[in-house]
Amino acid sequence: MRLAPRLPSTRPTHPARLAILGLVTGLVASILLTAPARAATPQAPGGFTGHGFDTCVAPSQAVMDAWNLTSPFTAVGIYISGGSRYCGDAAQPNLSPEWVAQNARNGWRFLPIHVGRQAPCFVNNPQSTVQKQTMSRSAKTARQQARGEAQETIAALKRYGFGKHSVSYLDIEWYARTASCDRIVLEFVDAWTEYLHAKGYKSGVYGSGSAAIQAIDAARRTDRRGFTEPDQLWVAWGNGKADTDGGPYLSDSGWKRQRLHQYRLDTIATYGGASVLIDKNFLDVGKGSVAGKESKPCGVTQSFSRYATLKIGSKGPQVKALECLLRRQGFLSSVDQHYGIGTARAVDVFRATMGWAPTGTASRSTWTALLAKGRNPRVLKQGSVGPSVWRLQRSLVAAGARLKITGVYDARTVNAVRAYRTARGLPGYTTAEATVWAELQRGQTV
């Protein structure tokens, strides 16, 4: 993919964009400490708000594993279909149904990309090894071509294990806009979208902000007759900002929460010792990252803005939350909101299991360790949701982080995790994986 308004076909002419400069070895122990990945249906991309990347050649499994634990990215763009790909099937040593399945189990989401016919006025770079075909200047023929390419991408989606409602992103590179060229592009997009919808799939369009994206948004704003809007728009606008603002190209009124923004192009990124040439993206798609309902064991919340030091004589909701944690972990038999001798003894039994001296007092360390106990997910990062996010945020607050507990791994959680990692002498990633959980479950505060 490229950004406007530079000349077309300026990507490297060789098929492989993947540049691996080194692989981490210290991550092996971290991977072994996490819970095993379970079977998962590949999400393309599903509901999500967070970071993604795309690269010409799908990275090796070793790179994907390293980046899973250390990078902010949750979504990966893969080139699955289309005759104009620089990285077609023959140039993809890693991409396979098994690769998709393995990475889906590890929590990755996917952005399937189709690179086929380009706008009629698209100009190929004569030095490029891939000379892209263009759409017919006949609207009727262009629509037939679009339906054929939609059929091709559906076959590829099925081959890689993506189910109904998955999105395929039609890549329309930058072109010098004219009224006649825009008209054919819109006819092509309309037919592509209608065919995907008829077969139970969703339509996405990737394009330069100043070309295809702007043309599509103009069709929406002017209520172009008979035009079927794609479900999602992926705008290439290299302003360096990780958000879904469409700037001067995509108005705020369109495609709310159905946007992807390619904000940085052709940059070397290094995580976990592995370096790859990528484009960086930010997504807000589907329903976004939405927190699940907060669980309230024992009928009381375990989420507080701060966790007080409790001792004999304390009472109230925080005492009940503490007693509930102790009961669920087998240290106490009843919960009554009154911190008596029985609660103090249960706290000391727990402290003994941690190798701590008896005090009868529930300190910040006690809270942190109790709240963090549980099954470790492989990794949490921006956009993650679910019970483990609630547990992570609570334990971070108990450890001293200033954080609102929401159940969504949001930007504030990113900052809190980074600060905690720094305080505990861990590498400054923004992810919560085995090393973070190990520190929290030891009751380590900041």
C-alpha positions in Angstrom: 0.0 0.0 0.0 1.1 3.5 -0.7 0.2 7.0 0.3 -0.9 9.8 -2.0 0.1 11.8 -3.9 3.4 10.2 -4.9 3.8 8.3 -8.1 2.3 4.8 -8.3 4.3 1.6 -7.9 7.0 3.0 -5.8 7.1 0.0 -3.5 10.2 -2.2 -3.7 10.1 -4.2 -7.0 11.2 -7.4 -5.3 8.4 -9.4 -3.6 9.8 -9.6 -0.1 9.4 -6.6 2.1 10.1 -8.6 5.3 13.5 -7.6 6.7 14.4 -9.6 9.8 17.4 -8.2 11.6 17.3 -10.5 14.6 15.1 -12.7 16.8 14.7 -12.6 20.5 15.6 -15.6 22.6 14.6 -14.4 26.0 10.9 -14.5 25.0 10.8 -18.3 25.0 10.5 -18.5 28.8 7.8 -15.9 28.7 5.8 -17.9 26.2 6.1 -21.0 28.2 4.7 -19.3 31.3 1.5 -18.2 29.7 -1.7 -20.1 29.4 -1.9 -22.3 26.3 -3.7 -20.8 23.3 -7.1 -22.2 22.6 -8.8 -22.8 19.2 -10.2 -19.6 17.8 -12.1 -18.5 14.7 -9.9 -16.1 12.8 -11.3 -12.6 13.1 -11.2 -10.4 10.0 -11.1 -8.1 11.9 -14.1 -8.3 14.2 -14.9 -5.6 16.7 -11.7 -3.9 17.8 -10.1 -0.5 18.7 -6.4 -0.5 18.6 -3.2 -0.9 16.6 -2.4 -3.0 13.5 0.3 -3.3 10.9 0.6 -4.5 7.3 3.6 -5.8 5.4 4.1 -7.3 2.0 5.2 -10.8 3.1 3.5 -12.4 6.1 6.2 -12.6 8.8 7.5 -16.0 10.1 5.8 -17.6 13.1 8.9 -16.7 15.2 8.4 -13.0 14.4 4.7 -13.2 15.0 5.2 -14.8 18.4 7.8 -12.2 19.4 5.7 -9.3 18.2 2.6 -10.8 19.9 4.2 -10.5 23.3 6.1 -7.2 22.8 4.4 -5.0 20.2 1.3 -2.9 20.5 -0.2 -4.5 17.4 -3.1 -6.9 17.5 -4.2 -6.8 13.8 -2.0 -7.9 10.9 -2.7 -7.1 7.2 -2.2 -10.1 4.9 -2.3 -10.1 1.1 -4.7 -13.0 0.2 -5.9 -12.3 -3.4 -5.6 -10.3 -6.5 -3.5 -10.4 -9.6 -1.7 -7.1 -8.8 -0.1 -8.1 -5.6 3.7 -7.6 -5.2 3.5 -10.4 -2.8 1.3 -13.0 -4.4 0.9 -16.6 -3.3 4.3 -17.7 -4.8 6.1 -15.0 -2.8 4.5 -15.9 0.5 6.7 -18.5 2.3 4.8 -18.3 5.6 1.2 -17.5 4.8 -1.0 -20.5 4.9 -4.3 -21.7 6.6 -2.1 -23.1 9.4 -0.3 -19.8 9.9 -3.6 -18.0 10.1 -5.1 -20.6 12.6 -2.0 -20.5 14.8 -1.9 -16.7 15.0 -5.7 -16.6 15.6 -5.2 -18.9 18.6 -2.6 -16.4 19.8 -5.1 -13.6 19.6 -4.1 -11.9 16.4 -6.8 -10.3 14.2 -6.5 -10.1 10.4 -6.9 -7.5 7.6 -7.3 -9.6 4.4 -6.2 -7.5 1.4 -7.1 -7.9 -2.3 -5.0 -6.1 -4.8 -6.5 -6.4 -8.2 -7.5 -3.9 -11.0 -6.7 -0.3 -10.4 -8.5 2.9 -11.5 -8.6 3.4 -15.3 -6.3 6.4 -15.0 -3.8 4.6 -12.7 -0.2 4.8 -14.1 2.1 1.9 -13.7 5.8 2.4 -12.9 7.5 0.8 -16.0 10.4 -0.3 -13.8 8.1 -2.3 -11.5 8.1 -6.1 -11.7 4.4 -6.1 -11.3 2.4 -4.2 -13.9 -1.1 -3.7 -12.5 -4.2 -4.2 -14.6 -6.7 -1.4 -14.7 -10.5 -1.4 -14.7 -12.3 -1.1 -18.0 -13.5 2.4 -18.9 -16.9 0.7 -19.6 -19.0 0.8 -16.5 -20.8 -2.4 -17.4 -17.5 -4.3 -18.0 -15.9 -2.8 -14.9 -18.8 -4.1 -12.8 -18.3 -7.6 -14.2 -14.6 -7.3 -13.4 -15.4 -6.3 -9.8 -17.8 -9.3 -9.3 -15.0 -11.6 -10.6 -12.5 -10.2 -8.2 -15.0 -10.4 -5.3 -15.5 -14.0 -6.1 -11.8 -14.5 -6.1 -11.3 -12.9 -2.7 -14.2 -14.9 -1.2 -12.5 -18.1 -2.3 -9.3 -16.9 -0.6 -11.1 -16.0 2.6 -12.5 -19.5 2.7 -9.1 -21.1 2.0 -7.5 -19.3 4.9 -10.3 -20.2 7.3 -12.2 -16.9 7.5 -16.0 -17.3 8.0 -19.0 -15.3 6.9 -19.1 -11.6 7.9 -15.3 -11.3 7.4 -14.1 -8.2 5.6 -11.9 -8.2 2.5 -10.2 -4.9 1.8 -10.1 -3.8 -1.9 -6.8 -2.0 -2.4 -7.2 0.9 -4.8 -3.8 2.7 -5.2 -3.4 6.4 -5.7 -4.6 7.9 -9.0 -5.0 11.4 -10.4 -8.7 12.0 -9.9 -11.0 13.0 -12.8 -14.7 12.8 -13.0 -14.7 9.9 -15.5 -12.1 8.0 -13.5 -14.0 8.4 -10.2 -17.2 7.2 -11.9 -15.6 3.9 -12.9 -14.0 3.5 -9.5 -17.4 4.0 -7.8 -19.0 1.5 -10.2 -16.3 -1.0 -9.4 -16.6 -0.5 -5.6 -20.4 -0.7 -5.8 -20.3 -4.1 -7.6 -17.6 -5.4 -5.4 -19.6 -4.5 -2.3 -22.9 -5.9 -3.6 -21.4 -9.2 -4.5 -19.7 -9.6 -1.1 -22.9 -8.7 0.7 -24.9 -11.2 -1.4 -22.5 -13.9 -0.3 -22.5 -13.0 3.4 -19.2 -11.1 3.6 -18.3 -7.5 4.3 -16.7 -5.0 2.0 -13.7 -2.8 2.9 -11.8 -0.4 0.7 -8.2 0.8 1.2 -7.1 3.8 -0.7 -5.2 7.1 -0.6 -7.1 9.7 1.2 -6.9 12.1 -1.7 -8.1 9.6 -4.3 -10.4 6.6 -3.7 -11.4 7.5 -0.2 -12.3 11.1 -1.0 -14.3 9.9 -4.0 -16.2 7.3 -2.0 -16.9 9.8 0.8 -18.2 12.3 -1.8 -20.5 9.7 -3.2 -22.0 9.2 0.3 -22.3 12.9 1.1 -24.1 13.6 -2.2 -26.2 10.5 -1.9 -25.1 9.1 -5.2 -27.9 7.2 -6.8 -27.7 3.4 -6.5 -24.3 3.5 -4.7 -23.8 0.7 -2.1 -21.4 2.0 0.5 -18.5 -0.3 1.6 -18.7 -1.4 5.2 -15.3 -0.1 6.2 -12.9 2.5 4.8 -9.1 2.2 5.3 -7.6 5.6 4.7 -3.9 6.1 3.8 -2.9 9.4 5.2 0.6 9.6 6.6 0.2 12.2 9.2 1.9 10.1 11.9 -1.1 10.1 14.3 -2.5 6.8 15.5 -6.2 7.6 15.3 -9.1 7.3 12.9 -9.4 11.0 11.9 -9.9 11.2 8.2 -8.6 14.8 8.0 -9.5 16.6 4.8 -10.3 13.4 3.0 -12.9 11.6 5.0 -15.6 13.6 6.8 -16.5 12.8 10.4 -20.1 12.0 9.5 -19.3 8.9 7.5 -18.2 5.4 8.6 -18.2 6.1 12.3 -16.4 3.3 14.1 -15.8 1.6 10.8 -12.5 3.1 10.0 -8.8 2.2 9.7 -6.1 4.8 9.3 -2.7 4.0 7.8 -0.8 6.7 9.5 2.9 5.8 8.9 4.3 4.1 5.8 7.4 2.0 5.1 9.0 2.1 8.5 11.3 -0.4 10.2 9.8 -1.5 13.5 11.6 -3.6 16.0 10.0 -5.6 18.8 11.4 -8.5 20.8 14.6 -8.4 18.7 12.7 -8.8 15.4 12.7 -6.0 12.8 10.2 -5.8 10.0 9.4 -3.2 7.3 5.8 -2.3 7.9 3.0 0.2 7.6 1.4 1.3 10.8 -2.4 1.5 11.3 -5.0 2.3 13.9 -8.4 0.7 13.8 -11.8 1.4 15.2 -14.1 -1.2 13.6 -17.2 -3.3 14.3 -18.4 -2.4 17.8 -14.9 -1.4 18.8 -13.3 -2.8 22.0 -16.3 -3.0 24.4 -15.9 -4.1 28.0 -17.8 -7.1 29.1 -20.0 -6.8 32.2 -18.0 -6.6 35.4 -18.3 -9.7 37.5 -19.3 -9.2 41.1 -18.5 -12.3 43.1 -20.1 -12.3 46.6 -22.4 -9.6 45.3 -19.9 -6.7 45.6 -17.6 -4.9 43.2 -13.9 -5.5 43.4 -13.1 -2.3 41.6 -12.1 0.8 43.6 -10.2 4.0 42.8 -7.8 3.0 45.6 -7.4 0.0 47.8 -7.1 1.0 51.5 -5.0 -0.7 54.1 -7.4 -2.9 56.2 -7.0 -4.2 59.7 -9.1 -5.5 62.6 -12.0 -3.1 63.0 -12.3 -2.1 59.4 -15.6 -2.6 57.7 -17.5 -1.8 54.5 -17.4 -2.9 50.8 -13.7 -3.1 50.6 -13.6 -5.5 53.5 -16.2 -7.6 51.8 -14.2 -7.5 48.5 -11.1 -8.6 50.4 -12.9 -11.4 52.2 -14.4 -12.6 48.9 -10.9 -12.8 47.4 -9.7 -14.8 50.4 -12.7 -17.1 50.3 -12.4 -17.8 46.5 -8.8 -18.7 47.0 -9.5 -21.0 49.9 -8.3 -18.9 52.9 -11.6 -17.9 54.4 -15.0 -19.6 54.8 -17.4 -16.7 55.1 -17.9 -13.1 54.0 -19.5 -10.5 56.3 -17.9 -7.0 55.7 -16.3 -6.9 59.1 -12.6 -7.3 59.5 -12.4 -9.4 62.6 -9.9 -11.9 64.0 -10.9 -14.6 61.5 -10.2 -12.2 58.5 -6.8 -11.2 60.1 -5.9 -14.9 60.4 -6.9 -15.6 56.8 -4.8 -12.7 55.6 -1.8 -14.1 57.6 -2.3 -17.5 56.1 -2.2 -16.0 52.7 0.9 -13.9 53.6 2.6 -17.1 54.7 2.1 -18.6 51.3 3.8 -15.6 49.8 6.7 -15.9 52.3 5.7 -12.7 54.1 5.7 -12.2 57.9 2.3 -12.2 59.7 0.8 -8.8 60.3 -2.9 -9.3 60.3 -3.1 -6.4 58.0 -4.1 -6.2 54.3 -1.6 -3.9 52.7 -1.2 -2.7 49.2 1.0 -5.7 48.5 -1.7 -8.1 49.8 -4.3 -6.5 47.6 -2.1 -6.5 44.6 -1.2 -10.2 44.9 -4.8 -11.3 45.7 -6.3 -9.3 42.8 -3.7 -10.6 40.3 -4.2 -14.2 41.1 -5.7 -16.3 38.3 -5.0 -17.8 34.9 -2.6 -15.8 32.9 -3.6 -14.8 29.4 -0.9 -15.1 26.8 -0.8 -11.3 26.4 -3.0 -8.2 26.8 -2.5 -5.0 24.9 -4.4 -1.9 23.7 -7.9 -3.0 22.6 -8.0 -6.1 24.8 -11.2 -6.7 26.8 -12.5 -9.4 29.1 -12.2 -10.6 32.7 -8.4 -10.6 32.6 -8.4 -6.8 31.7 -10.6 -6.1 34.8 -8.2 -8.2 36.9 -5.1 -6.5 35.5 -6.5 -3.0 36.0 -7.5 -3.7 39.6 -4.2 -5.1 40.5 -2.4 -2.2 38.9 -4.5 0.3 40.9 -3.7 -1.7 44.1 0.0 -1.6 43.2 -0.2 2.2 43.0 -1.2 3.1 39.4 -3.6 6.0 38.8 -6.0 4.4 36.5 -9.8 4.2 36.0 -10.9 0.6 36.0 -13.0 0.2 32.8 -12.5 -3.4 31.6 -10.9 -2.0 28.4 -7.2 -2.0 27.8 -7.3 1.7 26.8 -4.6 4.4 26.4 -4.5 5.0 30.1 -4.0 1.3 30.8 -1.1 1.4 28.2 0.5 4.2 30.2 0.0 2.4 33.5 1.5 -0.8 32.2 4.5 1.0 30.8 5.1 2.8 34.1 4.7 -0.4 36.0 7.1 -2.3 33.8 9.7 0.5 34.1 9.3 0.6 37.9 9.9 -3.2 38.0 12.9 -3.1 35.7 11.1 -4.8 32.8 11.5 -3.9 29.1 9.4 -0.8 28.3 6.8 -2.5 26.2 3.1 -1.6 26.4 1.9 -5.2 26.8 1.0 -7.2 29.8 2.3 -10.7 29.5 3.9 -13.3 31.8 6.6 -11.1 33.3 4.1 -8.4 34.3 1.7 -11.0 35.9 4.6 -12.6 37.7 5.5 -9.2 39.4 1.8 -8.4 40.2 1.2 -11.9 41.6 4.2 -11.5 43.9 2.6 -8.3 45.3 5.1 -6.0 43.8 4.0 -2.3 44.0 5.3 0.9 42.6 
